[in-house]
Amino acid sequence: QVQLVESGGGLVQAGGSLRLSCAASGSISSIITMGWYRQSPGKQRELVATMITGGSTVYADSGKGRFTISRDNAKNTVYLQMNSLKPEDTAVYYCHIHSRYNNLVSEYWGQGTQVTVSS
């Protein structure tokens, strides 16, 4: 079993910054992808950013130039630095990983952390 522990959400004014963290632990031989999704009320969950082993990153257009994803491989931790936040960034942010254990690849989700941006 794999556990994902998220932190860093909260309330911030428009133009402010937040840094989300997600630490993975448990039955992990290797992590293939680590990233973040978000979901606003009435909307589908959408990709924010993800990082693939080797360093490649994928960003949604909504966060390009404002959000930066990074990873500490030694700690199995992924970060999302969010700058210049907008009210439309308000959502529950979920950590997501693909990991390998005993030659099986599985995906896991965190419990979600609320980000609220006030105008």
GROMACS elastic network, one bead per residue, 0.5 to 0.9 nm:
[ bonds ]
;  ai    aj funct       b0    kb
    1    25     6  0.85294   500
    1    26     6  0.57269   500
    1    27     6  0.54090   500
    1    28     6  0.83112   500
    2    24     6  0.68528   500
    2    25     6  0.56790   500
    2    27     6  0.56257   500
    2    28     6  0.70738   500
    2    99     6  0.89079   500
    2   108     6  0.72524   500
    3    23     6  0.80144   500
    3    24     6  0.56519   500
    3    25     6  0.52971   500
    3    26     6  0.61030   500
    3    27     6  0.87583   500
    3   108     6  0.80439   500
    3   109     6  0.85221   500
    3   110     6  0.75369   500
    4    22     6  0.62698   500
    4    23     6  0.55779   500
    4    25     6  0.66530   500
    4    26     6  0.89600   500
    4    95     6  0.72636   500
    4    96     6  0.82411   500
    4    97     6  0.87270   500
    4   108     6  0.77423   500
    4   109     6  0.69483   500
    4   110     6  0.50007   500
    4   111     6  0.76415   500
    5    21     6  0.79918   500
    5    22     6  0.53554   500
    5    23     6  0.52478   500
    5    24     6  0.66170   500
    5    25     6  0.84988   500
    5    95     6  0.83710   500
    5   110     6  0.64121   500
    5   111     6  0.76036   500
    5   112     6  0.88985   500
    6     9     6  0.84498   500
    6    20     6  0.71406   500
    6    21     6  0.54988   500
    6    23     6  0.65944   500
    6    24     6  0.89955   500
    6    94     6  0.79825   500
    6    95     6  0.69977   500
    6   110     6  0.66614   500
    6   111     6  0.74094   500
    6   112     6  0.69434   500
    6   113     6  0.66486   500
    7    19     6  0.84692   500
    7    20     6  0.57565   500
    7    21     6  0.52402   500
    7    22     6  0.65024   500
    7    23     6  0.88542   500
    7   112     6  0.87968   500
    7   113     6  0.67170   500
    8    18     6  0.68517   500
    8    19     6  0.56649   500
    8    21     6  0.61374   500
    8    22     6  0.89025   500
    8   113     6  0.74992   500
    8   114     6  0.88261   500
    8   115     6  0.85978   500
    9    18     6  0.70052   500
    9    19     6  0.74547   500
    9    20     6  0.62232   500
    9    21     6  0.88492   500
    9    92     6  0.86253   500
    9    93     6  0.80851   500
    9   113     6  0.53835   500
    9   114     6  0.53474   500
    9   116     6  0.79960   500
   10    18     6  0.78454   500
   10   113     6  0.79166   500
   10   114     6  0.61100   500
   10   115     6  0.50459   500
   10   116     6  0.61453   500
   10   117     6  0.84323   500
   11    18     6  0.89246   500
   11   114     6  0.82740   500
   11   115     6  0.61546   500
   11   117     6  0.59045   500
   11   118     6  0.73498   500
   12    15     6  0.82890   500
   12    16     6  0.60267   500
   12    17     6  0.72125   500
   12    18     6  0.76711   500
   12    85     6  0.80921   500
   12   115     6  0.79356   500
   12   116     6  0.63413   500
   12   117     6  0.50236   500
   12   118     6  0.62754   500
   13    16     6  0.55549   500
   13    17     6  0.84431   500
   13    85     6  0.76673   500
   13    86     6  0.81187   500
   13    87     6  0.82265   500
   13   116     6  0.83023   500
   13   117     6  0.53451   500
   13   119     6  0.61920   500
   14    17     6  0.85230   500
   14    84     6  0.69184   500
   14    85     6  0.53339   500
   14    86     6  0.50401   500
   14    87     6  0.62525   500
   14   117     6  0.56741   500
   14   118     6  0.56623   500
   14   119     6  0.53277   500
   15    83     6  0.70219   500
   15    86     6  0.64147   500
   15   117     6  0.86554   500
   15   119     6  0.88784   500
   16    82     6  0.83376   500
   16    83     6  0.61471   500
   16    84     6  0.54543   500
   16    85     6  0.55192   500
   16    86     6  0.82848   500
   16   117     6  0.82764   500
   17    81     6  0.74498   500
   17    82     6  0.53998   500
   17    84     6  0.62043   500
   17    85     6  0.61632   500
   18    80     6  0.81660   500
   18    81     6  0.61684   500
   18    82     6  0.52602   500
   18    83     6  0.67533   500
   18    85     6  0.81698   500
   18   115     6  0.85111   500
   19    79     6  0.68068   500
   19    80     6  0.55423   500
   19    82     6  0.59786   500
   19    83     6  0.85909   500
   20    78     6  0.82288   500
   20    79     6  0.54661   500
   20    81     6  0.64743   500
   20    82     6  0.79919   500
   20    93     6  0.86873   500
   20   113     6  0.84728   500
   21    77     6  0.68829   500
   21    78     6  0.58254   500
   21    80     6  0.65694   500
   21    81     6  0.88365   500
   21    95     6  0.84758   500
   22    34     6  0.89980   500
   22    35     6  0.89452   500
   22    76     6  0.83291   500
   22    77     6  0.54065   500
   22    78     6  0.52899   500
   22    79     6  0.64335   500
   22    80     6  0.88057   500
   22    94     6  0.89935   500
   22    95     6  0.63133   500
   22    96     6  0.88899   500
   22   110     6  0.79866   500
   23    75     6  0.71692   500
   23    76     6  0.58406   500
   23    78     6  0.66301   500
   23    79     6  0.88969   500
   23    95     6  0.89916   500
   24    28     6  0.84740   500
   24    75     6  0.79811   500
   24    76     6  0.54380   500
   24    77     6  0.61625   500
   24    78     6  0.85071   500
   24    97     6  0.84611   500
   25    28     6  0.70238   500
   25    75     6  0.88855   500
   25    76     6  0.72658   500
   27    99     6  0.89292   500
   27   100     6  0.85597   500
   27   101     6  0.64134   500
   28    31     6  0.69879   500
   28    99     6  0.63259   500
   28   100     6  0.61188   500
   28   101     6  0.53422   500
   28   102     6  0.87455   500
   29    99     6  0.73327   500
   29   100     6  0.55768   500
   29   102     6  0.74774   500
   29   103     6  0.86760   500
   30    98     6  0.88676   500
   30    99     6  0.57261   500
   30   100     6  0.52641   500
   30   101     6  0.70215   500
   31    34     6  0.72037   500
   31    52     6  0.85824   500
   31    53     6  0.71355   500
   31    73     6  0.86826   500
   31    76     6  0.78007   500
   31    97     6  0.70833   500
   31    98     6  0.60519   500
   31   100     6  0.62141   500
   32    51     6  0.85281   500
   32    52     6  0.59557   500
   32    53     6  0.53280   500
   32    54     6  0.89930   500
   32    97     6  0.73003   500
   32    98     6  0.53265   500
   32    99     6  0.53934   500
   32   100     6  0.71896   500
   32   105     6  0.85823   500
   33    50     6  0.67536   500
   33    51     6  0.56005   500
   33    53     6  0.60886   500
   33    96     6  0.79532   500
   33    97     6  0.53253   500
   33    98     6  0.51313   500
   33    99     6  0.71277   500
   34    49     6  0.87635   500
   34    50     6  0.56959   500
   34    51     6  0.54100   500
   34    52     6  0.66869   500
   34    53     6  0.83097   500
   34    71     6  0.79214   500
   34    76     6  0.89059   500
   34    77     6  0.83008   500
   34    78     6  0.64287   500
   34    95     6  0.74376   500
   34    96     6  0.58577   500
   34    98     6  0.67791   500
   34    99     6  0.86894   500
   35    47     6  0.81861   500
   35    48     6  0.76497   500
   35    49     6  0.55705   500
   35    51     6  0.58622   500
   35    52     6  0.85065   500
   35    69     6  0.76359   500
   35    78     6  0.69854   500
   35    79     6  0.83096   500
   35    80     6  0.83346   500
   35    94     6  0.83646   500
   35    95     6  0.58359   500
   35    96     6  0.52903   500
   35    97     6  0.63740   500
   36    46     6  0.87573   500
   36    47     6  0.63825   500
   36    48     6  0.54406   500
   36    49     6  0.54321   500
   36    50     6  0.61210   500
   36    69     6  0.86138   500
   36    78     6  0.87893   500
   36    79     6  0.88309   500
   36    80     6  0.76472   500
   36    93     6  0.66026   500
   36    94     6  0.55322   500
   36    96     6  0.58151   500
   36    97     6  0.86341   500
   37    45     6  0.64567   500
   37    46     6  0.53354   500
   37    49     6  0.70103   500
   37    50     6  0.84650   500
   37    92     6  0.83866   500
   37    93     6  0.56830   500
   37    94     6  0.51130   500
   37    95     6  0.64861   500
   37    96     6  0.71413   500
   38    44     6  0.84728   500
   38    45     6  0.54539   500
   38    46     6  0.54758   500
   38    47     6  0.65427   500
   38    48     6  0.65437   500
   38    89     6  0.87322   500
   38    90     6  0.88011   500
   38    91     6  0.58875   500
   38    92     6  0.54152   500
   38    94     6  0.57821   500
   38    95     6  0.87023   500
   38   112     6  0.84426   500
   39    42     6  0.83415   500
   39    43     6  0.62750   500
   39    44     6  0.60306   500
   39    46     6  0.63527   500
   39    90     6  0.86240   500
   39    91     6  0.52943   500
   39    92     6  0.53502   500
   39    93     6  0.65943   500
   39    94     6  0.80746   500
   40    43     6  0.53808   500
   40    44     6  0.73512   500
   40    45     6  0.74330   500
   40    88     6  0.88839   500
   40    89     6  0.85539   500
   40    90     6  0.68527   500
   40    92     6  0.64378   500
   40    93     6  0.89335   500
   41    44     6  0.83144   500
   41    91     6  0.75372   500
   41    92     6  0.88462   500
   43    46     6  0.85207   500
   45    94     6  0.89782   500
   46    60     6  0.85053   500
   47    50     6  0.76666   500
   47    58     6  0.89662   500
   47    59     6  0.76446   500
   47    60     6  0.62688   500
   48    58     6  0.83289   500
   48    59     6  0.59377   500
   48    60     6  0.52110   500
   48    61     6  0.84365   500
   48    62     6  0.77529   500
   48    63     6  0.67775   500
   48    67     6  0.85570   500
   48    93     6  0.86363   500
   49    57     6  0.71202   500
   49    58     6  0.54430   500
   49    60     6  0.61266   500
   49    63     6  0.79660   500
   49    67     6  0.81643   500
   49    68     6  0.80412   500
   49    69     6  0.65826   500
   49    80     6  0.81510   500
   50    56     6  0.83990   500
   50    57     6  0.56619   500
   50    58     6  0.53041   500
   50    59     6  0.66882   500
   50    69     6  0.70581   500
   50    70     6  0.89516   500
   50    96     6  0.84640   500
   50    97     6  0.88737   500
   51    54     6  0.83585   500
   51    55     6  0.62245   500
   51    56     6  0.56886   500
   51    58     6  0.64872   500
   51    59     6  0.89366   500
   51    69     6  0.70842   500
   51    70     6  0.74180   500
   51    71     6  0.77304   500
   51    78     6  0.85766   500
   52    55     6  0.56890   500
   52    56     6  0.52232   500
   52    57     6  0.62485   500
   52    58     6  0.83730   500
   53    56     6  0.70122   500
   55    70     6  0.87213   500
   55    71     6  0.86364   500
   57    69     6  0.76428   500
   57    70     6  0.88640   500
   59    62     6  0.80459   500
   59    63     6  0.65471   500
   59    64     6  0.61186   500
   59    67     6  0.82221   500
   59    68     6  0.85657   500
   59    69     6  0.85754   500
   60    63     6  0.57134   500
   60    64     6  0.65283   500
   61    64     6  0.52923   500
   61    65     6  0.88209   500
   62    65     6  0.87953   500
   62    66     6  0.84969   500
   62    67     6  0.89518   500
   62    89     6  0.86565   500
   63    66     6  0.53582   500
   63    67     6  0.51872   500
   63    68     6  0.82854   500
   63    82     6  0.81676   500
   63    89     6  0.88748   500
   64    67     6  0.60895   500
   64    68     6  0.80897   500
   65    68     6  0.78352   500
   65    83     6  0.87304   500
   66    81     6  0.81968   500
   66    82     6  0.60721   500
   66    83     6  0.51448   500
   66    84     6  0.61631   500
   66    85     6  0.77328   500
   67    80     6  0.67124   500
   67    81     6  0.55140   500
   67    83     6  0.60963   500
   67    84     6  0.85595   500
   67    85     6  0.89652   500
   68    79     6  0.80498   500
   68    80     6  0.56851   500
   68    81     6  0.50616   500
   68    82     6  0.66040   500
   68    83     6  0.85070   500
   69    78     6  0.72063   500
   69    79     6  0.56285   500
   69    81     6  0.63631   500
   69    82     6  0.87722   500
   70    77     6  0.85947   500
   70    78     6  0.57947   500
   70    79     6  0.52005   500
   70    80     6  0.65611   500
   70    81     6  0.81380   500
   71    74     6  0.89129   500
   71    75     6  0.85226   500
   71    76     6  0.74248   500
   71    77     6  0.57324   500
   71    79     6  0.60431   500
   71    80     6  0.88759   500
   72    75     6  0.54808   500
   72    76     6  0.59353   500
   72    77     6  0.52199   500
   72    78     6  0.63095   500
   72    79     6  0.82419   500
   73    77     6  0.65615   500
   73    78     6  0.82673   500
   74    77     6  0.78536   500
   75    78     6  0.86795   500
   78    95     6  0.83649   500
   82    85     6  0.65853   500
   83    86     6  0.89690   500
   85    88     6  0.82638   500
   85    89     6  0.64845   500
   85    90     6  0.87469   500
   85   117     6  0.67586   500
   86    89     6  0.53773   500
   86    90     6  0.75719   500
   86   117     6  0.61338   500
   86   118     6  0.78091   500
   86   119     6  0.75713   500
   87    90     6  0.56259   500
   87   116     6  0.73178   500
   87   118     6  0.56957   500
   87   119     6  0.59596   500
   88    91     6  0.80432   500
   88   116     6  0.89909   500
   88   117     6  0.75623   500
   89   115     6  0.75482   500
   89   116     6  0.74431   500
   89   117     6  0.67018   500
   90    93     6  0.88891   500
   90   114     6  0.77898   500
   90   115     6  0.53774   500
   90   117     6  0.54457   500
   90   118     6  0.83629   500
   91   113     6  0.84478   500
   91   114     6  0.60858   500
   91   115     6  0.55138   500
   91   116     6  0.66108   500
   91   117     6  0.88512   500
   92   112     6  0.57736   500
   92   113     6  0.53808   500
   92   115     6  0.59808   500
   92   116     6  0.84617   500
   93   110     6  0.88555   500
   93   111     6  0.88190   500
   93   112     6  0.52886   500
   93   113     6  0.52473   500
   93   114     6  0.62019   500
   93   115     6  0.69371   500
   94   109     6  0.65946   500
   94   110     6  0.55449   500
   94   111     6  0.66034   500
   94   113     6  0.65509   500
   94   114     6  0.89490   500
   95   108     6  0.82147   500
   95   109     6  0.57094   500
   95   111     6  0.78099   500
   95   112     6  0.69181   500
   95   113     6  0.87651   500
   96   107     6  0.71252   500
   96   108     6  0.56805   500
   96   110     6  0.64054   500
   97   106     6  0.81738   500
   97   107     6  0.54702   500
   97   108     6  0.54136   500
   97   109     6  0.67853   500
   97   110     6  0.88367   500
   98   105     6  0.65645   500
   98   106     6  0.55454   500
   98   108     6  0.66019   500
   99   104     6  0.81293   500
   99   105     6  0.54867   500
   99   106     6  0.55354   500
   99   107     6  0.62960   500
   99   108     6  0.80449   500
  100   103     6  0.60515   500
  100   104     6  0.53753   500
  100   106     6  0.64201   500
  100   107     6  0.88683   500
  101   104     6  0.53370   500
  101   105     6  0.65854   500
  101   106     6  0.80809   500
  102   105     6  0.84361   500
  109   112     6  0.81300   500
  110   113     6  0.85177   500
